[in-house]
Amino acid sequence: MSISLRPASLFVAGLMGLAGVAAAAAASHGSDPRLMAGASAMCLAHAPALVALHAAWPSMRTAPLAALLLILGTALFAGDLVFRHSAGHGLFPMAAPTGGVIMMAGWLAVALGAFLPNRNA
């Protein structure tokens, strides 16, 4: 799983950065920028984290799990905000908070990586 997830995480980081800039632009042109600005902030905060995880992949045992959780959590959280902005309602009840909890789990996986030796080391 981690062999194909590594390049995918870098690809998603690029798309997430793109989405973050696009959401920032949308926020600056809309009547109520809060939802799009929040989506932009989440994407632009987590895209560089994914780039860093991609770089640390060989030496960080928890990088695949952390990347997967950050990707899923950010997509769910930001996606819910964008959907609320565009459609007037969220993806499903508690979508953004669920995405937030998943992102927090991803950051916990990053933190745990400091204490779990790499299998290859």
SULKA-V589358 format. One record per run of one state. SS is the DSSP state (@ for helix, = for strand, . for the rest). FROM is the first residue (numbers start at 1). TO is the last residue. If there is no record, write none. Layout:
# SULKA-V589358
ss & from & to
SS & FROM & TO
SS & FROM & TO
This chain:
# SULKA-V589358
ss & from & to
. & 1 & 1
@ & 2 & 29
. & 30 & 33
@ & 34 & 56
. & 57 & 62
@ & 63 & 87
. & 88 & 94
@ & 95 & 112
. & 113 & 121
